[in-house]
Amino acid sequence: MSGRFRHVASHAASTLSVEAFASLHLNQSVPVVIKGLAQAWPAVSLWPKPDYLCSVCGAERAVLCERNERGRLFSYASADSSVTLPLHEVLSTYRAGGAAAERLYVAQTPIDELQPRLREDIIVPPYCDLAAPADWRKPASLLAAMLPVRPPPDIHVWLGHTTSVSPLHFDTKHNLLAQIVGHKRVCLFAPECSSALYAPHGGSSNQSQLGTVGLLDPRLGGSNGTEYARVRDQFPRFVTEALPNMHVCEIGPGDALYIPGGWWHHVAAIAPAPEAKNSDGCVLSVNFWWV
Ligand SMILES: O=C(O)CCC(=O)C(=O)O
């Protein structure tokens, strides 16, 4: 697949001022990897420790897990699509690996639901205080412009396995996805690509019918001939119009990715190299959504 996509711009956090972020990225809806933004957060050194999350949150803390054959689901419509488990059971399932670990994703859990004390381990980035210019096409930005004070960002924790995937979708708010444990590969498409991304119901949904395919996730075959032909036959506009405009990046512990509101993203954890330091099968991120 190399050569077919663009790399997301990348800046060291120390060289990306709040003003530069506003003018080059937030105001222009341009994604950026901010290397090392979260490097000094206590979370980056504490959360990989095997017993840390259980000691802070409580081993019996009930967590809602999305459950799916591959990647997460976006709705809890089917009785089998989610399960509530004690935290220690999720972590030991991840540690054991295999099919059971692949099926579970504690996705998008509000940090205060997991444990408010975890806020002490992170630092809300100053970029989240910025409001983007009001845009009549983005209702959230109009609402934000009318508010007398800036609301704090919504903070969520993503506790997954090294095989976890979030299928292709977009969110309307600005987003900083900060990586705490393990690595993720993110494929991004600008809102202009929407019609080639096969959103169901004539575009009224934020989810693409592509979900996750090999052209987004090398573990599903990458762009090998068979997978390429399958996707091209089923989603021809994706291959001809969207794929040449795909932006890709990898984020590791301490890095953050700014995803502008409306940008489509597919997020896949990356399995560590066999010789890499063991992180007990967990991949952890924290994200900030703001308007
Ligand atoms: O990390 C993930 O699996 C998905 C994150 C995501 O979709 C988001 O931050 O909007």
The ligand as a Gaussian input file, in Angstrom:
#p B3LYP/6-31G(d) Opt

LIG

0 1
 O       -9.156000       4.582000      19.363000
 C      -10.151000       4.138000      18.799000
 O      -10.371000       2.922000      18.690000
 C      -11.164000       5.065000      18.192000
 C      -11.004000       6.482000      18.597000
 C      -12.035000       7.348000      17.923000
 O      -12.771000       6.927000      17.078000
 C      -12.110000       8.739000      18.305000
 O      -11.303000       9.212000      19.130000
 O      -13.021000       9.414000      17.764000

